Amino acid sequence: MLTKWDELMCHQLPATMDQVHTDSPEWTERIYVSIYNVRAQDTIFGFGVGQYPNKNVQDGFATVWHRGRQYNFRASRTLRPCVDEVRIGPLSVELLEGLKRFRLKLDENPSSLRIDVEWTATMNPHEEEHDFRESGGRVVQDISRFDQAGRARGILEFGSQSITIDEESWWGIGTAHGALAGRSAPMQPTPGDGLCSISVQLVGRAVS
């Protein structure tokens, strides 16, 4: 199906941009962001989205760990026809400037979580070495990934808390990747410095 992406000069296949090179159900694109309060060291904020073209699904989560308590939001939607936007109900990611700035939002929803945060890169992206693995003659992982450090600003609400996120205190690392793997691992929020990750997962191969 045609989307606004099909007006761009970046096709890799003789097909519309919603198509991938394999019919494997494990082919996945992912975005994962983890941001840490480096000053107070008492709060970690995680945010992730996955897109599965051959399952026709887009899903996502937001999670906050604060002083021993964790708050979570999860959502899922049918991917098509809106393959060209990263939005699952109240949760969304908006690219503001390629490889430099994006906005994470979680609007009104039944959970106590509310998020409106802008992430800004503080270094150029670093492309990691390609990760290709086989086992018994079978490809089990094929991943390419880039990493990027950044800082965040905005508003984070959970429970009865409302926190103003500022670039002096809230730091992170950004990682983008895609993957095709014989067995894909689920997205897991990981405590630590902020991480922004975009991944693409395919059976037998992975681009991360």
N, C-alpha and C positions, 0 to 999 in steps of 0.2 A: 504494500500500500504506500502511496505517496505521502510524504510529510514535508515540512518546511526544510528539513535537512537535505532533501533531494535537489534543492537549488544551489547547494554548496559544491565546490569542485574538490571533493574529498572521497569519492566512491572508491572502494577497494574490490568490489564485485560488480558483474554485469547485472545488477539487481537494485531494487530500492533500498534505502538506508535502514529499513527495519529488518532486513534479512542479514543473516550471518553465514559463514562459509560451511557450516556443519548443521546437521539436524539433531545433534546431541542435546538432550534435555538439560545437561549440566552446564552448557555455555552460559556464562554469567558476567554482567558488569556490576561493579560495586563502588560505592563511595563510603568511606569510613573516616570520621573525624573524632579525635579525642583531644580535649583541651584541659590543661591542668593549671590550678592556681599555685604558682611557684612561690608566692609570698606567704600566704596563710597555710598552704599545704594541707587543706582540709576538704577540698572539693575537686572532683573530676567530672567532666561533662563529655559524654559520648553521643555520636549521631551517625547513623548509617542508612544507606539505601542499596538495595540489590535489584537488578533488572535481568529477567530470564526470558529472552525472546522466544525460545522454543517451548517454553511452558506458558507463554502469554501472561506473565505475572511481573508486577513490580511491588516490592515490599520495603519496609523500613522500620527503624526504631530510634528512640531517643532515650538516654539513660543518664541519671545523675547519681553520683555517690557523694554523700556529704556527712562527715563525722560519724561514720559507721552505719548509715542508713542509705538504702538505694531506692530510687524512684524510676519507674519504667513506663514507656509507651511503645506499642507496636501496632503496625497497620499493614494492610495488603490490599491490592486492587488488581483488576484485569488490566493488562498492559495496553492492548490495542483498543481504540484507535489512537490514544494519546501517547505514542511512543517517544515523542519529541519533547516531553516535559518531565521533570523529576518532581512529581507531586503525588502523594498518597493521602487523600483526605486533607487533614490540617497540616501535614508534614511536607516540607518542600525544600529544595536546594535551587538557588538561583545563581548562575554564573554571571559575575559582574565584569570581570576582566580576566581573560584567559591566562592561566598560570600565575595569577596575582591575587585576585579577590573573588570571594563568593559569599553568599548569604544563606544562612541556615534558619529556617523558621518552623515553629510548631505553634499553630494558632489554637484557638479555643477548642477544647476536647474534654471528655469525661475524666481524664486523669488530672492530677494537680500540676503537671508540667506545662510550662509556657516558655518558648524560646524565640528570641530574635537577635541573632548574632552575625556579625560580619567578620570573616577570617581574611587576613592580609598576609601575603608571603613576605618574609624578611630575608630570603636568599633565593638564588636561582634554583630551579629544580635539578636534582641529581638523578641520572638514570642508572639504576643498578645493573649488575651483570645478569644476563639472561639465565634463568633457572630452568633447566631441562633435566628430567629424571625418567629413567626406565626401570622396570622391575619384571624380570622374566620375559623380556622382549616386548613388554607392553608399556606404552607411555603413560605415566601416572601423574606427571606434572610438567607444565610448559608455561613459564611465567616471565613476563617482563614488567618492571616496576620502576617508578620514579618517586623520590622523596623530596620533601620541601618543608623547611621550617617556616613558622609564621606566628602571628599573634592575633588575639581576638578582642572584640569590643561589642557590647550590646547589653541585653537584659536576659536573665535566667530566673525563672520562678518555679518553685516546687514546694509542696506542702504549704506551710505558712511563710516560707522564705521568699524574698525578692532580692536578687543580687545584681548589682551593676558590674558588668565585665569590662575591664579596661586593659589596654595593651601593655601597661607596665607590669601587671600581675598575671595575666592569662596568656600562656605561651603554648605552642604546639608544633607538631611535625606533620607535614602533609605527605601522603603516599598515594600514588595512583597506580593501579595495575589491572590487568585483565588476565584471565586464565581459562585453559581447557585442561581438565584433569579427569582421570578415571574415577576419582572419588573427591568430591568437593567438601571443604570444611565450612561449617556455618560461621557467620559473622559473630565475633565475640568482642564486646567492649573490654578493653585492656587497660588496667590502671597504669599510670605513668605519664610521661610528657605527652602533650597534645599530638595527635596523629590524624592527618587527613589522608584518607586512602581511597583511591578509585580503582576498582578491580574488574576484570573481565574474566569469566571462568568458562572453559569449554571442556568437554570430555576429551581425555587424551591430551589436551593442550590447554594452557592457561596463559592469559596475558594480564599481568598485574601492574 
